[in-house]
Amino acid sequence: MKQLLFKEKTFDQIAEWLNQKGYLSVRGKKFRGAHVHSIVKKKRLKDEKFEKEYPEVRSDFYLDIFDRTLINMVKSDD
């Protein structure tokens, strides 16, 4: 789909091309320009999110791990 966008096609033109090639939307319907726009927008937002630099955050964290088998053995002896 990116190749079509780089050729300066409109969303409606891309939708028409997808329909001609027999592609269907996730729900099994024909594409419309709004579908194509939504796909491109979501992809752009996802890419921006993954490219963003987040500050490193460290916190005190402690985790106790108990072996439940020993606790259950003591309970079963009662």
C-alpha positions, 0 to 999 in steps of 0.5 A: 500500500505504501507504494501507491501512497508514494505515487500520490494516489488518493485514499479512494484510488487506493481503495478502488485498486484494492477492490479490483485486486479482490482484497476485502476488509477484515469484515469481508466488505469492499474497501472505501477511502475511509478504510484506507485512511484509517489503516494508514493513520493507525500505522503512522500512530503505531510507528510514532509510538515505537520510535518515541524515546521513553526515559528510563524509570527504576524503582525499588522492587522486591518479590517474595517467592514461596514454595507452596508444596512445602506449605501444602505438606504441612497443612495436609499433616494436620 
